[in-house]
Amino acid sequence: MRYALYFTPPASDPLTLAAQRWLGRNAFTGAALEQPAVGNFEASAVAGLTADPRRYGFHATLKAPFALAEGRSEAELVAEIGRFVCEMEAFDIPELVVGRLGSFFALVPGDHCEPLQSFAGEVVRRFERFRAPLTSADIARRKPDELGAAERQNLVQWGYPYVFDEFRFHMTLTGRVPVESRDAVEAALLDHFADFHGRPLTLGGLALFREPSRGADFTVHSLFPLGGAANRKTA
């Protein structure tokens, strides 16, 4: 069993509905969904391009997947999340855009957002005591030789390379896209997410996702509104 602290909008949010159709899976229920037609791509090609993010569900990583530290329980983790969100207030990312990070596409902020960076850092720090140390195999999977010095240090110290100064908020929409397909995929994404591209996104909650066994699909365990404005929603 692994857990992860992610951001995802509520199950009924229009962005969630659009993203889960794109990815082909509802992370709240685990249900498979029919994906939209994408240009001249075969359905199998679209399924392949979205296979990696489909397993994780529509989300932005705040605290990357971790096994619980020895002596910690799921109930303790849930209780601490409940305390944490009561101390935090919702805020807006001023602009969300379809963007490309290396070879994959994601929804990303249009510009630096300091409240977002600060919030992400607090999540990493606050829940570090619940994280079991990475195994040597976990570290190897991250290909540390391909990481920068700061990223390697983060991996060792925090279990994930992309935290604090290296953090970049992104809600992944594809796996690696071949160079020759990128323009077509970008056009399809801009069309599919036209109602959200270039508009604000409210970061109003913290989600606990759960992976029952290594390689299994992640699903939403609970969604916690920031500021304690509503009762915890459990999928």
C-alpha positions in Angstrom: 0.0 0.0 0.0 1.2 3.5 -0.9 -0.3 6.8 -0.3 0.1 10.2 -2.1 -1.0 13.7 -1.3 -2.3 15.3 -4.5 -4.4 18.2 -5.7 -7.4 17.3 -7.7 -10.7 19.2 -8.0 -13.9 17.7 -6.6 -15.5 14.8 -8.4 -18.2 16.9 -10.0 -16.0 19.8 -11.0 -16.1 20.5 -14.8 -12.3 20.3 -15.0 -12.3 16.9 -13.3 -15.0 15.6 -15.7 -13.1 16.9 -18.8 -9.8 15.5 -17.6 -11.1 12.0 -16.6 -12.7 11.7 -20.1 -9.4 12.6 -21.7 -7.5 10.1 -19.5 -10.1 7.4 -19.7 -10.6 6.8 -16.0 -12.4 8.2 -13.1 -10.0 8.3 -10.1 -12.8 8.7 -7.6 -14.6 5.5 -8.6 -11.9 3.7 -10.6 -14.3 3.3 -13.5 -12.9 3.2 -17.1 -14.3 5.8 -19.4 -14.5 6.1 -23.2 -11.9 8.5 -24.4 -12.5 11.3 -27.0 -11.5 11.0 -30.7 -8.2 12.8 -31.2 -7.5 13.9 -34.8 -6.2 11.1 -36.9 -5.0 9.0 -34.0 -6.3 5.5 -33.6 -8.1 4.9 -30.3 -5.3 2.5 -29.3 -2.8 5.3 -29.9 -4.7 7.7 -27.6 -4.9 5.0 -25.0 -1.2 4.5 -25.2 -0.3 8.2 -25.0 -2.4 8.5 -21.8 -1.5 5.2 -20.1 0.9 6.6 -17.5 -1.3 9.5 -16.2 -4.4 7.3 -16.4 -3.0 4.9 -13.7 -2.3 7.8 -11.4 -5.6 9.6 -12.0 -6.0 13.3 -12.8 -3.9 15.2 -10.2 -1.0 17.4 -9.4 1.7 15.9 -7.1 2.3 17.6 -3.8 3.7 14.7 -1.7 4.8 11.9 -4.0 3.7 8.3 -3.4 5.1 6.8 -0.2 4.7 3.8 2.0 3.8 4.6 5.6 6.7 4.8 8.0 7.0 2.1 10.6 4.6 2.7 13.5 2.3 5.0 11.4 -1.3 4.2 10.4 -3.7 5.3 7.8 -6.0 6.7 10.5 -3.1 8.8 11.9 -2.4 10.1 8.4 -6.0 11.0 7.7 -6.3 12.7 11.1 -3.2 14.8 10.4 -4.5 15.8 7.0 -7.7 17.0 8.6 -5.7 19.2 11.0 -3.5 20.5 8.3 -6.3 21.6 5.9 -8.0 23.5 8.8 -4.8 25.7 9.0 -4.8 26.5 5.3 -7.0 28.7 3.1 -8.0 28.1 -0.5 -6.3 30.3 -3.1 -6.3 30.8 -6.9 -3.7 30.0 -9.5 -4.2 33.1 -11.6 -3.9 31.2 -15.0 -3.9 27.6 -15.9 -2.6 26.6 -19.4 -2.0 23.6 -21.5 1.8 23.3 -21.6 4.6 20.9 -22.6 7.2 19.8 -20.0 9.9 18.0 -22.0 8.2 15.3 -23.9 4.8 15.3 -22.1 1.8 17.6 -21.8 0.2 18.9 -18.7 -2.0 21.7 -17.3 0.5 24.1 -15.7 0.4 27.7 -14.2 0.9 30.4 -16.8 3.3 32.1 -14.5 5.1 31.7 -11.1 2.6 31.5 -8.2 4.2 32.1 -4.8 1.2 30.9 -2.7 1.2 27.7 -4.7 5.0 27.1 -4.2 4.6 27.9 -0.5 1.6 25.5 0.0 3.4 22.7 -1.9 6.5 23.1 0.4 4.3 23.0 3.5 2.7 19.7 2.4 6.1 18.1 1.8 7.4 19.2 5.2 4.3 18.5 7.3 3.8 14.9 6.2 7.4 13.8 6.0 7.2 11.9 9.2 4.6 9.6 7.7 6.9 8.5 4.8 9.0 5.4 5.0 12.5 5.7 3.6 12.9 4.8 0.0 14.4 1.5 -0.8 17.5 1.2 -3.1 15.2 0.0 -5.8 12.9 3.1 -5.4 15.9 5.3 -5.8 17.2 3.5 -8.8 13.8 3.9 -10.5 14.2 7.6 -10.3 17.5 7.4 -12.4 19.5 9.6 -10.0 22.4 9.8 -12.5 20.1 11.8 -14.7 19.1 14.3 -12.0 20.7 17.5 -11.1 22.5 17.9 -7.7 19.6 19.6 -6.0 17.2 17.0 -7.4 19.4 14.1 -6.1 19.5 15.7 -2.7 15.8 16.1 -2.6 15.3 12.5 -3.6 17.5 11.3 -0.7 16.1 13.7 1.9 12.5 14.0 0.9 11.8 11.0 -1.3 11.1 13.0 -4.5 13.4 15.1 -6.7 10.9 17.9 -7.5 10.2 19.7 -4.3 10.8 23.2 -3.0 12.9 25.2 -5.6 12.6 22.3 -8.0 8.8 22.0 -7.7 6.7 22.7 -10.7 2.9 22.3 -10.4 1.6 20.2 -13.3 -1.5 18.1 -13.9 -0.3 15.4 -16.3 -2.3 14.7 -19.4 0.0 12.5 -21.5 3.0 10.2 -21.3 5.9 10.9 -23.6 4.7 12.1 -26.9 6.9 11.6 -30.0 8.2 14.7 -31.6 6.3 14.1 -34.8 3.0 13.9 -32.9 3.4 16.8 -30.5 1.7 19.5 -32.6 -1.4 17.3 -33.2 -1.6 16.3 -29.5 -1.2 19.9 -28.4 -4.0 21.0 -30.8 -6.3 18.3 -29.4 -5.6 19.3 -25.8 -6.2 22.9 -26.5 -9.5 22.0 -28.0 -10.5 19.6 -25.3 -9.5 21.9 -22.5 -10.6 25.2 -24.1 -12.9 26.1 -21.3 -10.0 26.0 -18.8 -7.0 27.1 -20.8 -5.9 30.6 -19.8 -8.3 30.8 -16.8 -7.8 30.7 -13.0 -7.9 27.5 -11.1 -8.9 27.4 -7.4 -6.8 25.2 -5.3 -9.4 24.5 -2.6 -8.5 21.1 -1.3 -6.0 18.4 -0.6 -6.6 14.8 -1.8 -5.3 11.6 -0.3 -4.8 9.0 -3.1 -4.1 5.4 -2.4 -2.3 2.6 -4.4 -3.3 -0.8 -3.0 -0.3 -2.6 -4.4 2.7 -1.6 -6.5 1.6 -1.0 -10.1 -2.1 -0.8 -9.3 -4.3 2.1 -10.2 -4.4 5.0 -7.8 -7.8 6.1 -6.5 -9.0 8.9 -4.4 -9.4 7.9 -0.7 -10.6 11.3 0.6 -10.8 14.9 -0.5 -10.2 17.5 2.2 -11.4 21.1 1.6 -8.9 23.7 2.7 -10.0 25.9 5.6 -12.3 23.2 7.0 -15.1 24.8 5.0 -16.9 21.5 4.4 -16.9 18.0 5.8 -14.4 15.6 4.4 -15.6 13.8 1.3 -14.8 10.1 1.0 -15.0 8.3 -2.3 
